[in-house]
Amino acid sequence: MVRVGIIGGSGIYRLLENPDRRLIDTPFGSASVFTGDFGGEEIAFIPRHGEHHEVPPFRVNYRANLYALNLLGVERVIATNAVGAINPELDPGTFVIPDDFIDLTKCREGTFYDGKTVLNIRGRRVGGVIHVSMTPHTYCPEIRGAIRESAEELGVSVVDGGVYVCVEGNRFETSAEIRAMRILGGDVVGMTGCPEAALARELAMCYASISVVTNYAAGVSGRVKLTHSEVLDTFSRRIRDLSELLREAVSRIPLVRSCPCKEALDEFLDSENQ
Ligand SMILES: [Zn+2]
């Protein structure tokens, strides 16, 4: 069984030395997952956009990716996302550990529970109409804590907390949209954090992410025009720190889960069993 999965965003396509590649079939399509050693532990790695950045954000099969990890036995997921700064205090290159999100995506499959499909979650069958809760923690507090401690240990600076706003893409945002997101309470904006985080909760998985600020968003700090190569340039400067942070964080995630994430489906299971 593989305990930890990492979903790598833009700029992070390879993480493991000599990985095994597995194509895993799920009720939601197939997912390509790499498994191999990472800091002394076997983990699963999924490059979210494919190995060669060929899958745009709205085409990522978030459900297949997470369900494939679930079938491997993964209970803990760390994701990375390239983001733009809505909050002008977040300079390019900053690592943010979001503590909440606002989902502004428009046309993605946002749930596993379509009323028909029955899932197998670590040996339990789950199906029907299910509404998971995103409280008390939108992201897993244990994984966020492991990332925070790892950053301290390594001397890598991180911003603890922030609201991730997810947009549909593919285009970058307008200046007016960014002003609106700032009023809504957003700190960073990206195209891949949702529905991924909520889908993980629907599988009672722990999930947290490291957002890498690659640029100021439209109209922030007087920026004029954003290009995708600028995003990748900034990301590549931080890739070493990010890899070390991930490796340390994996080793610091407690073996036994004591966070509420694992209870996300208990209410449903209890009522079904009565
Ligand atoms: Zn958790």
Residues whose N, C-alpha, C, O or C-beta is under 5 A from the ligand:
A	BS01	ZN	C140 P141 E142 C206 C259 C261
